[in-house]
Amino acid sequence: MSDTTPAAQAPVPPPSCIMVIFGGCGDLTRRKLLPALYNLASQGLLDGGFTVLGVDRIDLDDIAYRARLDDSVPGFVGEGIEAQVWGDLLSRIHYQQGDFLDPAAYTRLAARLAGLDQARATGGRHLFYLATPPRFFGEIAQQLGRAGLAQEAEGGWRRIVVEKPFGNDLASARALNQRLHESFDEDQVFRIDHYLGKETVQNIFAYRFTNSTVEPIWNRRYVDHVEITVSESLGVENRAGYYEQAGALRDMVPNHLLSLLSVVAMEPANGLEANAVRDEQTKVLRAIQPLLPEQVLTDTVRGQYGLGVMPDGSRVPGYREEPGVAPDSNTETFVAMKLMIDSWRWAGVPFYLRTGKRMPGRYTEVVVEFKHAPNMLFRDSRVRRYNVPPNMLVLRIQPNEGIGMCFNAKVPGPTQELRPVEMNFSYADYFGTAPSTGYETLIYDCMIGDGMLFKRADTIEAGWELVEPVLDVWGALPPRDFPDYAAGTWGPPESDALLARDGRRWKPCDVCQRHGD
Ligand SMILES: NC(=O)c1ccc[n+]([C@@H]2O[C@H](COP(=O)([O-])OP(=O)(O)OC[C@H]3O[C@@H](n4cnc5c(N)ncnc54)[C@H](OP(=O)(O)O)[C@@H]3O)[C@@H](O)[C@H]2O)c1
């Protein structure tokens, strides 16, 4: 079934470069970055000169660092790891001990990079990946600037990749942008939101903007509302230290949920040039009606899970019983909100967003519900207008990656009866599955200098501007009823009430697939 368009070109390895990973002994490096590099290597997408330099505080030499990675990374690559590909990648990995706060570490780093540039013919092309706790982002950027490492020399380039979270409110995000810009120009900065690296999110662009049947109905005339769900079945795991400070709102909304919203709601860009796309994404975020304090009370919902039973029958503790969480914690583990976009395309169409931990399943999906058809034809039959479910388009980001369209069909037989059925496109069926951490495309794009899938400074700030009033009101009015939903459920009752007030209800995740059951 699979085919590619004649225009499709096989990707080629970008020119060699040195990827400097600050936090080279950290969790992200072993779980995501190195497995992603392995996957790129196994697809032939790393140039022979490509080199990694891990930087961390532990005292190791190259050999000991490689042994350490060899112990942990293959487990995250998974079965089928090819020893030759992994061995070859390992041989190109080096290590530099240094404290991120120590200026001398950057002087040593500069000397090491100059040596590696010569030995590996990497031409001054350096990708600085900040896989570090967020408190170091500004500091490392500044130190790189002071050491002259942000300066692009002829033929070379210097780029910096900044992980999430990008700030914890508007003021801190602005301050971090300012600090980055002291050393790096905006086009040297790559702010990661790994959701945008997911094939299925990128496919929303393709689906919306290359299919002539989609765009004409993608507006307020045909769309009733949009639901965006990012649910996790896991609890806080071992991240309580971070999560207690962040909560679900900061952790998920300004980045992942608003990224999804912007891809679904943006206007077509003039092309795939990074700034053309990011202009449109920022524009749509800026068109969202800011929530007034009284609207925060009516149009947002927060919740925290208590002990409960998951769908597999396991009993799990409540958030306040998790290790590292305060027994009286008021941190929210669930958020739902209703946003309205003031644009010609979306006026009057609510976008409902929800995200939470310890939900019954791990789903990321967008449901676009269309308006009811008039159904006059059926008015005298058993089928009445509101008995007929509206059409729905479901963009499944995970799991069962694909797109489903739910529509109505006549049940065979002499009576007029309709049933919702589905048309379903599954990625796995058409394209098979390739091992992916979600970071492959993003790292590749950094190496070729394509910032389309990365957040620009103004996009990040537009997201925080939206979230800020919610943080203010929630901060001023601590919740009184936490925990307010049982683990293994879809959040507090107020989440259902948010839609019920508008005569709507959340669709069960994987709704198209369920119709087929
Ligand atoms: N882990 C994930 O799966 C994941 C997923 C998405 C995003 N992220 C983001 O990615 C970033 C990195 O996460 P992570 O979990 O990998 O962080 P991490 O393991 O806590 O830290 C990364 C490394 O930095 C080292 N380090 C800390 N302070 C240092 C200093 N002053 N000088 C030199 N090295 C120092 C740590 O050493 P110690 O262990 O000795 O402190 C650790 O080896 C974070 O911004 C996180 O939000 C992570």
The ligand as an ORCA input file, in Angstrom:
! r2SCAN-3c Opt
* xyz 0 1
  N      14.600     12.892     31.259
  C      13.697     12.939     30.306
  O      13.186     11.939     29.807
  C      13.262     14.280     29.762
  C      12.192     14.337     28.854
  C      11.852     15.576     28.307
  C      12.568     16.704     28.661
  N      13.586     16.618     29.561
  C      14.350     17.821     29.910
  O      15.711     17.592     29.589
  C      16.558     18.258     30.519
  C      17.510     17.257     31.133
  O      16.780     16.309     31.879
  P      17.488     15.103     32.659
  O      16.406     14.343     33.307
  O      18.433     14.396     31.756
  O      18.330     15.935     33.754
  P      19.324     15.388     34.876
  O      19.591     13.932     34.658
  O      18.817     15.840     36.197
  O      20.643     16.265     34.616
  C      21.469     16.117     33.505
  C      22.926     15.947     33.924
  O      23.462     17.225     34.329
  C      24.344     16.978     35.414
  N      24.592     18.197     36.197
  C      23.779     18.785     37.111
  N      24.361     19.907     37.595
  C      25.570     20.018     36.979
  C      26.613     20.970     37.038
  N      26.557     22.051     37.844
  N      27.697     20.783     36.256
  C      27.793     19.703     35.446
  N      26.820     18.764     35.359
  C      25.726     18.921     36.098
  C      23.590     15.944     36.207
  O      24.441     15.343     37.129
  P      23.811     14.764     38.528
  O      22.969     13.609     38.135
  O      25.027     14.419     39.297
  O      23.014     15.885     39.128
  C      23.134     15.007     35.102
  O      24.121     14.054     34.768
  C      15.635     18.922     31.533
  O      15.461     20.255     31.157
  C      14.337     18.160     31.397
  O      13.210     18.954     31.724
  C      13.950     15.437     30.115
*
